[in-house]
């Protein structure tokens, strides 16, 4: 465990938690909804507020970084130890839209505490998890007697994550020198449950496409022409039907090239989690579990690549019948990628596969959107070991390991900066990200503060540069 005196850290947090929560509530009152143009001034106000608060925390460098969209906040606090590693913390200050009529029990941008929980849009995703780093670094300094952090500390808090981070990679590439770090900490994730602290070790990537099929130059009579010309809706259905084989594996040739398979140890770690499949199905509003043969449900959603049909359409869909051969049809597909898969390769093999599925007389067009790469933290990485020790010290319990089935901009940081990405979050599934009554558990939020107070000292002691 960290050499930071536990009692000194906890005492400092207890003494300053009220002011910390008051500041957080002030930030949560700013409706920084990046997806709604009317809130652009609020997103900027949020960035300005955070930059000022980081200066007040002690960061000697705080800057607003402009993008073609919403502004990001950068802050830096170098260590006075020349052998210390440098850590970059990532998060975001924009939030999802929210309105009382969506089903909130209180105003979404007027924070309220009920039964040990802080309710507000952004409480967990992601302002609360960004903000615990401010009190954490102050507790770290107070407990160790240092005047600078034990590690070089940088923060990059973007303003467009809830809008898909459209300008994030360009921002990282532009400022790659300023952002250089030995490791990246992403505090935009969560834990398994209140009683089971966990560290996420990977996120899947995402590639998505839309395929349009064109047959006759207009809708034509199915009695006069049916059975004698190709039907684009049938072509779309046949393509979808061949997307998977009988074992629910993706049937696109070359799709699994490069996949990093789970180790037996990783499978054992997943199996240690208290997973209730029936409860999971109730959460999923589904009635059966199904997926790639030979893998558990957790393995399927965390560590296996997938292909999903997100939409399919074509022809007449109004009331009654209209006996036509439609002139066009379409499908929307998405592909979740795991470590070892490359978005450019996935696009190529999907394009090649689609071309073989389309019959003569049907023209098709396929369009891919921007892709997100997968990222994975090796279980034996020294920085991950520090995160686990720090979290274990704060929670007083063994720390388990998870992955995330979704995607985020973390892979851009990993790729551009050539640094390992680690995930440190304290949110739990009941926090209701993107939903009405989003909240954060206050005791877990302060455990996040405590974890970071231990983490910087642990990293500095166990992962040093050669003198």
VEXDREN-2710 file (C-alpha; in Angstrom, 1 decimal):
% VEXDREN-2710
k/r/px/py/pz
1/UNK/0.0/0.0/0.0
2/UNK/1.0/3.6/-0.5
3/UNK/3.3/5.2/2.1
4/UNK/0.9/8.2/2.2
5/UNK/-0.4/8.2/5.7
6/UNK/-4.0/7.0/5.4
7/UNK/-5.2/8.9/8.4
8/UNK/-3.7/12.2/7.2
9/UNK/-5.4/11.8/3.8
10/UNK/-8.8/10.9/5.3
11/UNK/-8.6/13.7/7.8
12/UNK/-7.9/16.2/5.1
13/UNK/-10.7/14.9/2.9
14/UNK/-13.1/15.0/5.8
15/UNK/-12.2/18.6/6.7
16/UNK/-12.5/19.9/3.1
17/UNK/-15.4/17.7/1.7
18/UNK/-18.1/20.3/2.4
19/UNK/-16.3/23.0/0.4
20/UNK/-15.5/20.4/-2.3
21/UNK/-19.1/19.4/-2.7
22/UNK/-20.2/23.0/-2.7
23/UNK/-17.8/23.8/-5.6
24/UNK/-19.0/20.7/-7.5
25/UNK/-22.6/21.8/-7.1
26/UNK/-21.7/25.2/-8.5
27/UNK/-20.2/23.6/-11.6
28/UNK/-23.1/21.2/-12.0
29/UNK/-25.4/24.2/-12.2
30/UNK/-23.8/25.2/-15.6
31/UNK/-25.9/23.4/-18.3
32/UNK/-22.9/22.6/-20.5
33/UNK/-24.8/20.5/-23.1
34/UNK/-22.5/20.3/-26.1
35/UNK/-25.2/18.7/-28.4
36/UNK/-27.4/21.7/-28.3
37/UNK/-26.2/24.9/-30.0
38/UNK/-28.2/27.1/-27.7
39/UNK/-26.0/25.9/-24.8
40/UNK/-22.6/26.7/-26.5
41/UNK/-22.2/29.7/-24.2
42/UNK/-22.7/27.4/-21.2
43/UNK/-20.1/25.0/-22.4
44/UNK/-17.6/27.8/-22.6
45/UNK/-18.7/29.1/-19.2
46/UNK/-18.1/25.5/-17.9
47/UNK/-14.6/25.5/-19.3
48/UNK/-13.8/29.0/-17.9
49/UNK/-15.1/27.9/-14.5
50/UNK/-13.0/24.7/-14.4
51/UNK/-9.9/26.6/-15.5
52/UNK/-10.3/29.1/-12.7
53/UNK/-10.9/26.3/-10.1
54/UNK/-7.8/24.4/-11.3
55/UNK/-5.7/27.6/-10.8
56/UNK/-7.2/27.9/-7.3
57/UNK/-6.3/24.3/-6.7
58/UNK/-2.7/25.1/-7.4
59/UNK/-2.0/24.2/-11.0
60/UNK/0.5/26.8/-12.2
61/UNK/-0.6/26.3/-15.8
62/UNK/-4.2/26.4/-16.9
63/UNK/-5.3/27.1/-20.4
64/UNK/-8.5/27.1/-22.5
65/UNK/-7.7/25.2/-25.8
66/UNK/-10.0/26.1/-28.7
67/UNK/-11.3/23.6/-31.2
68/UNK/-13.5/23.9/-34.2
69/UNK/-16.3/23.1/-31.7
70/UNK/-16.4/23.4/-28.0
71/UNK/-13.3/24.4/-25.8
72/UNK/-11.2/22.0/-23.8
73/UNK/-9.3/22.8/-20.6
74/UNK/-5.6/21.9/-20.1
75/UNK/-3.8/22.2/-16.8
76/UNK/-0.2/21.2/-15.8
77/UNK/1.5/20.9/-12.5
78/UNK/5.1/19.6/-12.9
79/UNK/6.8/17.6/-10.1
80/UNK/10.0/18.9/-8.6
81/UNK/11.3/15.4/-8.7
82/UNK/13.2/15.0/-12.0
83/UNK/12.8/11.2/-12.0
84/UNK/9.1/11.2/-11.5
85/UNK/6.7/9.9/-14.2
86/UNK/4.2/12.2/-15.9
87/UNK/0.5/11.4/-15.9
88/UNK/-2.2/12.8/-18.0
89/UNK/-5.8/12.7/-16.6
90/UNK/-8.6/12.8/-19.2
91/UNK/-12.2/13.6/-18.7
92/UNK/-14.9/15.9/-20.1
93/UNK/-16.9/18.8/-18.9
94/UNK/-19.9/18.6/-21.3
95/UNK/-23.0/16.8/-20.4
96/UNK/-26.1/15.2/-21.9
97/UNK/-29.3/17.1/-22.5
98/UNK/-31.7/17.0/-19.5
99/UNK/-35.1/18.6/-18.7
100/UNK/-37.5/18.1/-15.8
101/UNK/-40.2/16.8/-18.1
102/UNK/-37.9/13.9/-19.1
103/UNK/-38.8/12.2/-15.8
104/UNK/-36.5/14.0/-13.3
105/UNK/-37.6/14.2/-9.7
106/UNK/-35.9/17.6/-9.4
107/UNK/-34.4/20.2/-11.7
108/UNK/-31.5/18.5/-13.5
109/UNK/-29.2/21.5/-13.2
110/UNK/-30.1/22.3/-9.6
111/UNK/-28.0/19.8/-7.6
112/UNK/-29.8/18.2/-4.6
113/UNK/-28.6/15.7/-2.0
114/UNK/-30.9/12.9/-1.0
115/UNK/-30.0/10.0/1.2
116/UNK/-26.2/10.3/0.5
117/UNK/-26.6/10.8/-3.2
118/UNK/-26.0/13.9/-5.2
119/UNK/-28.5/14.3/-8.1
120/UNK/-27.7/16.4/-11.1
121/UNK/-26.9/16.1/-14.7
122/UNK/-23.1/15.5/-14.9
123/UNK/-22.8/14.4/-11.2
124/UNK/-21.3/11.1/-12.4
125/UNK/-20.8/11.6/-16.1
126/UNK/-18.3/13.3/-15.9
127/UNK/-18.0/16.4/-13.8
128/UNK/-18.0/14.6/-10.4
129/UNK/-15.3/12.2/-11.6
130/UNK/-13.2/15.0/-13.1
131/UNK/-13.5/17.1/-10.0
132/UNK/-12.4/14.5/-7.4
133/UNK/-8.9/15.0/-8.8
134/UNK/-8.8/18.6/-7.4
135/UNK/-9.4/17.5/-3.8
136/UNK/-7.3/14.4/-4.3
137/UNK/-4.1/16.3/-5.3
138/UNK/-4.6/18.7/-2.4
139/UNK/-5.0/15.8/0.0
140/UNK/-1.9/14.2/-1.5
141/UNK/0.2/17.3/-0.9
142/UNK/-1.1/17.9/2.6
143/UNK/-0.4/14.3/3.7
144/UNK/3.1/14.1/2.2
145/UNK/4.2/17.7/3.0
146/UNK/5.1/18.2/-0.7
147/UNK/4.7/21.5/-2.5
148/UNK/4.4/19.8/-5.9
149/UNK/2.8/16.5/-6.8
150/UNK/4.9/13.4/-6.6
151/UNK/4.3/12.9/-10.4
152/UNK/4.1/15.4/-13.2
153/UNK/0.4/16.0/-13.4
154/UNK/-1.5/17.1/-16.5
155/UNK/-5.2/17.4/-17.1
156/UNK/-7.1/17.4/-20.5
157/UNK/-10.8/18.0/-20.0
158/UNK/-12.6/18.1/-23.3
159/UNK/-16.0/19.8/-24.1
160/UNK/-17.5/17.5/-26.8
161/UNK/-17.4/14.0/-25.5
162/UNK/-21.2/13.8/-25.3
163/UNK/-21.3/14.9/-29.0
164/UNK/-18.9/12.1/-30.2
165/UNK/-15.6/14.0/-29.6
166/UNK/-15.5/15.2/-33.3
167/UNK/-12.5/17.4/-32.9
168/UNK/-10.7/15.6/-30.1
169/UNK/-8.1/13.7/-32.1
170/UNK/-7.1/16.8/-34.0
171/UNK/-6.7/18.6/-30.7
172/UNK/-4.5/15.8/-29.3
173/UNK/-2.4/15.8/-32.5
174/UNK/-2.0/19.5/-32.4
175/UNK/-0.8/19.6/-28.8
176/UNK/0.9/16.2/-28.6
177/UNK/4.1/17.7/-27.3
178/UNK/2.3/19.5/-24.4
179/UNK/0.3/16.3/-23.7
180/UNK/3.3/13.9/-23.6
181/UNK/3.0/11.5/-20.7
182/UNK/4.1/8.2/-19.4
183/UNK/0.6/7.1/-18.7
184/UNK/-3.0/8.3/-19.2
185/UNK/-5.7/8.1/-16.5
186/UNK/-9.2/8.1/-17.8
187/UNK/-11.8/9.1/-15.2
188/UNK/-14.9/8.6/-17.3
189/UNK/-15.8/5.1/-16.3
190/UNK/-17.2/3.1/-13.4
191/UNK/-17.1/0.2/-11.1
192/UNK/-19.0/-3.1/-11.0
193/UNK/-21.1/-2.1/-7.9
194/UNK/-21.0/-0.3/-4.6
195/UNK/-19.7/-3.4/-2.9
196/UNK/-17.2/-4.5/-5.6
197/UNK/-14.5/-2.0/-6.5
198/UNK/-13.1/-2.7/-10.0
199/UNK/-10.7/-1.3/-12.5
200/UNK/-11.5/-1.3/-16.2
201/UNK/-8.7/-2.6/-18.3
202/UNK/-10.0/-2.1/-21.8
203/UNK/-12.6/-0.6/-24.1
204/UNK/-13.8/-1.9/-27.5
205/UNK/-13.5/0.2/-30.6
206/UNK/-16.3/1.0/-33.0
207/UNK/-16.6/1.1/-36.8
208/UNK/-20.0/1.7/-38.4
209/UNK/-21.4/1.9/-41.9
210/UNK/-24.5/2.4/-44.0
211/UNK/-25.2/0.3/-47.1
212/UNK/-27.7/1.4/-49.7
213/UNK/-29.0/-0.9/-52.4
214/UNK/-30.5/0.3/-55.7
215/UNK/-32.5/-1.8/-58.1
216/UNK/-35.2/-0.5/-60.5
217/UNK/-35.1/3.2/-61.2
218/UNK/-38.4/3.5/-59.5
219/UNK/-40.8/1.4/-57.5
220/UNK/-42.5/-1.1/-59.9
221/UNK/-45.5/-3.4/-59.9
222/UNK/-44.7/-6.8/-58.2
223/UNK/-47.3/-8.5/-60.3
224/UNK/-45.9/-7.3/-63.6
225/UNK/-42.2/-7.6/-62.8
226/UNK/-41.9/-9.7/-59.6
227/UNK/-39.8/-12.8/-59.9
228/UNK/-38.1/-11.5/-63.0
229/UNK/-35.9/-8.7/-61.7
230/UNK/-33.7/-8.4/-58.6
231/UNK/-35.3/-6.9/-55.5
232/UNK/-33.0/-4.5/-53.4
233/UNK/-34.9/-5.2/-50.2
234/UNK/-34.3/-8.9/-50.7
235/UNK/-30.6/-8.2/-51.3
236/UNK/-30.5/-6.2/-48.1
237/UNK/-32.1/-9.1/-46.2
238/UNK/-29.8/-11.7/-47.7
239/UNK/-26.8/-9.6/-46.8
240/UNK/-27.9/-9.3/-43.2
241/UNK/-28.7/-13.1/-43.0
242/UNK/-25.1/-13.9/-44.0
243/UNK/-23.5/-11.6/-41.4
244/UNK/-23.1/-14.4/-38.8
245/UNK/-22.6/-18.1/-39.0
246/UNK/-24.5/-20.8/-37.1
247/UNK/-22.2/-20.2/-34.1
248/UNK/-23.0/-16.5/-34.0
249/UNK/-19.5/-15.7/-35.2
250/UNK/-19.1/-12.8/-37.7
251/UNK/-18.9/-14.4/-41.1
252/UNK/-17.0/-11.6/-42.8
253/UNK/-13.7/-13.1/-44.1
254/UNK/-10.7/-11.6/-42.4
255/UNK/-12.9/-10.0/-39.6
256/UNK/-11.0/-11.7/-36.8
257/UNK/-7.5/-11.0/-38.1
258/UNK/-5.2/-9.8/-35.3
259/UNK/-7.7/-10.3/-32.5
260/UNK/-5.9/-10.5/-29.1
261/UNK/-7.5/-13.5/-27.5
262/UNK/-8.3/-13.6/-23.8
263/UNK/-5.8/-15.4/-21.6
264/UNK/-6.9/-18.0/-19.2
265/UNK/-6.0/-15.6/-16.3
266/UNK/-8.3/-12.9/-17.8
267/UNK/-11.1/-15.4/-18.1
268/UNK/-10.6/-16.4/-14.5
269/UNK/-10.7/-12.8/-13.4
270/UNK/-14.0/-12.2/-15.3
271/UNK/-15.5/-15.3/-13.6
272/UNK/-14.6/-13.9/-10.2
273/UNK/-17.2/-11.1/-10.6
274/UNK/-20.6/-11.6/-9.0
275/UNK/-22.5/-11.8/-12.3
276/UNK/-26.2/-12.7/-12.3
277/UNK/-27.2/-13.3/-15.9
278/UNK/-30.9/-13.2/-15.2
279/UNK/-30.6/-9.8/-13.5
280/UNK/-28.4/-8.7/-16.4
281/UNK/-31.2/-9.8/-18.8
282/UNK/-33.7/-7.8/-16.9
283/UNK/-31.5/-4.7/-17.2
284/UNK/-31.2/-5.4/-20.9
285/UNK/-34.9/-5.7/-21.2
286/UNK/-34.2/-9.0/-23.1
287/UNK/-35.4/-12.5/-22.7
288/UNK/-32.4/-14.7/-23.6
289/UNK/-28.7/-14.5/-23.8
290/UNK/-27.1/-15.3/-27.1
291/UNK/-23.7/-14.7/-28.7
292/UNK/-20.5/-16.2/-30.0
293/UNK/-20.3/-19.9/-29.0
294/UNK/-17.6/-20.8/-26.5
295/UNK/-17.7/-17.5/-24.6
296/UNK/-19.5/-16.3/-21.5
297/UNK/-21.8/-13.2/-21.6
298/UNK/-19.2/-11.0/-20.0
299/UNK/-16.6/-12.2/-22.4
300/UNK/-18.9/-11.4/-25.3
301/UNK/-19.7/-7.9/-24.3
302/UNK/-16.2/-6.9/-23.1
303/UNK/-13.6/-8.9/-25.0
304/UNK/-15.0/-10.2/-28.3
305/UNK/-15.6/-8.4/-31.5
306/UNK/-19.2/-8.1/-32.8
307/UNK/-21.3/-7.1/-35.7
308/UNK/-24.8/-5.7/-35.2
309/UNK/-27.6/-4.7/-37.5
310/UNK/-28.7/-1.2/-36.2
311/UNK/-31.3/-0.6/-38.8
312/UNK/-32.9/-2.0/-41.9
313/UNK/-35.4/-0.6/-44.3
314/UNK/-36.8/-0.3/-47.8
315/UNK/-40.0/-0.3/-49.7
316/UNK/-43.5/0.5/-48.6
317/UNK/-44.0/0.7/-44.8
318/UNK/-47.3/2.5/-44.5
319/UNK/-50.7/1.1/-43.6
320/UNK/-52.2/-1.7/-45.7
321/UNK/-50.4/-3.2/-48.7
322/UNK/-48.7/-1.7/-51.7
323/UNK/-47.5/-4.5/-54.0
324/UNK/-44.3/-3.2/-55.3
325/UNK/-40.7/-4.1/-55.9
326/UNK/-39.0/-1.1/-54.2
327/UNK/-36.3/0.8/-56.0
328/UNK/-34.0/0.9/-53.0
329/UNK/-33.3/-0.5/-49.5
330/UNK/-30.7/0.1/-46.8
331/UNK/-29.0/-1.4/-43.7
332/UNK/-27.0/0.2/-40.9
333/UNK/-24.2/-2.0/-39.4
334/UNK/-21.8/-1.4/-36.5
335/UNK/-18.8/-3.4/-35.6
336/UNK/-17.2/-3.5/-32.1
337/UNK/-13.5/-4.1/-32.2
338/UNK/-11.1/-5.5/-29.6
339/UNK/-7.4/-5.1/-29.2
340/UNK/-5.5/-6.1/-32.2
341/UNK/-8.1/-5.1/-34.7
342/UNK/-7.6/-2.2/-37.0
343/UNK/-10.5/0.0/-38.3
344/UNK/-9.0/0.4/-41.7
345/UNK/-8.8/-3.4/-42.1
346/UNK/-12.3/-3.8/-40.9
347/UNK/-13.6/-1.3/-43.4
348/UNK/-11.7/-3.1/-46.2
349/UNK/-13.0/-6.6/-45.4
350/UNK/-16.5/-5.4/-44.9
351/UNK/-16.5/-3.6/-48.3
352/UNK/-15.0/-6.7/-49.9
353/UNK/-17.6/-9.0/-48.3
354/UNK/-20.5/-6.7/-49.1
355/UNK/-19.5/-6.7/-52.8
356/UNK/-19.8/-10.5/-52.9
357/UNK/-23.3/-10.5/-51.4
358/UNK/-24.9/-8.1/-53.9
359/UNK/-26.5/-9.9/-57.0
360/UNK/-26.2/-8.7/-60.5
361/UNK/-28.7/-5.9/-61.3
362/UNK/-28.3/-4.4/-57.8
363/UNK/-26.0/-1.4/-57.3
364/UNK/-24.8/-0.7/-53.8
365/UNK/-23.1/2.2/-52.0
366/UNK/-21.3/1.8/-48.7
367/UNK/-20.3/4.6/-46.4
368/UNK/-18.2/4.4/-43.2
369/UNK/-18.2/7.0/-40.5
370/UNK/-15.3/7.9/-38.3
371/UNK/-14.0/4.9/-36.3
372/UNK/-12.8/4.6/-32.7
373/UNK/-9.9/2.3/-32.0
374/UNK/-10.0/-0.3/-29.1
375/UNK/-7.6/0.0/-26.2
376/UNK/-6.3/-2.5/-23.7
377/UNK/-4.2/-2.1/-20.5
378/UNK/-1.8/-5.1/-19.8
379/UNK/-2.6/-6.7/-16.5
380/UNK/1.1/-6.6/-15.5
381/UNK/1.7/-2.9/-16.3
382/UNK/3.2/-1.1/-13.3
383/UNK/0.9/1.9/-13.5
384/UNK/-2.1/-0.5/-13.4
385/UNK/-0.7/-2.1/-10.3
386/UNK/-0.4/1.3/-8.7
387/UNK/-4.1/2.1/-9.5
388/UNK/-5.1/-1.2/-8.0
389/UNK/-3.1/-0.6/-4.8
390/UNK/-4.4/2.9/-4.4
391/UNK/-8.1/1.9/-5.0
392/UNK/-7.7/-1.1/-2.6
393/UNK/-6.3/1.2/0.0
394/UNK/-9.2/3.6/-0.3
395/UNK/-11.9/1.0/-0.4
396/UNK/-10.4/-1.6/2.0
397/UNK/-11.4/-4.4/-0.3
398/UNK/-9.9/-6.5/-3.1
399/UNK/-10.1/-4.8/-6.5
400/UNK/-11.4/-6.9/-9.4
401/UNK/-11.0/-6.3/-13.1
402/UNK/-13.6/-5.5/-15.8
403/UNK/-13.6/-4.1/-19.3
404/UNK/-16.1/-1.9/-21.1
405/UNK/-18.1/-3.0/-24.1
406/UNK/-18.6/0.6/-25.4
407/UNK/-16.2/3.0/-26.9
408/UNK/-14.6/6.4/-26.2
409/UNK/-11.8/8.7/-27.1
410/UNK/-9.2/7.0/-24.9
411/UNK/-7.8/5.1/-27.8
412/UNK/-6.9/8.4/-29.5
413/UNK/-4.8/9.3/-26.5
414/UNK/-3.1/5.9/-26.5
415/UNK/-2.3/6.0/-30.2
416/UNK/-1.2/9.6/-30.6
417/UNK/0.7/9.9/-27.3
418/UNK/2.0/6.3/-27.4
419/UNK/1.2/5.9/-23.7
420/UNK/-0.8/3.2/-21.9
421/UNK/-4.3/4.1/-20.9
422/UNK/-5.6/3.3/-17.4
423/UNK/-9.2/3.7/-16.2
424/UNK/-10.0/5.1/-12.7
425/UNK/-13.7/5.6/-12.1
426/UNK/-16.1/5.3/-9.1
427/UNK/-19.4/5.5/-10.8
428/UNK/-21.8/2.5/-10.4
429/UNK/-24.5/1.2/-12.8
430/UNK/-27.3/2.8/-10.7
431/UNK/-26.0/6.3/-11.3
432/UNK/-28.1/6.6/-14.5
433/UNK/-25.7/8.1/-17.0
434/UNK/-27.7/9.8/-19.8
435/UNK/-30.9/9.1/-17.9
436/UNK/-33.3/11.0/-15.7
437/UNK/-32.2/11.4/-12.1
438/UNK/-28.5/10.9/-12.8
439/UNK/-26.6/10.8/-9.4
440/UNK/-23.4/10.0/-7.8
441/UNK/-22.9/8.2/-4.5
442/UNK/-21.2/10.7/-2.2
443/UNK/-19.2/8.1/-0.2
444/UNK/-17.9/6.6/-3.5
445/UNK/-17.1/10.1/-4.8
446/UNK/-14.9/10.7/-1.7
447/UNK/-13.3/7.2/-2.2
448/UNK/-12.3/8.5/-5.6
449/UNK/-10.7/11.5/-4.0
450/UNK/-8.8/9.2/-1.6
451/UNK/-7.7/6.9/-4.4
452/UNK/-6.0/9.7/-6.3
453/UNK/-4.4/11.0/-3.1
454/UNK/-2.7/7.6/-2.7
455/UNK/-2.1/7.1/-6.4
456/UNK/0.4/9.8/-7.2
457/UNK/2.8/8.8/-4.4
458/UNK/2.5/5.1/-5.3
459/UNK/3.3/5.8/-9.0
460/UNK/6.3/8.0/-8.1
461/UNK/7.8/5.3/-5.8
462/UNK/7.2/2.3/-8.0
463/UNK/7.6/3.5/-11.6
464/UNK/10.5/6.0/-11.8
465/UNK/12.7/7.1/-14.7
466/UNK/16.3/6.2/-14.6
467/UNK/18.4/9.1/-13.2
END
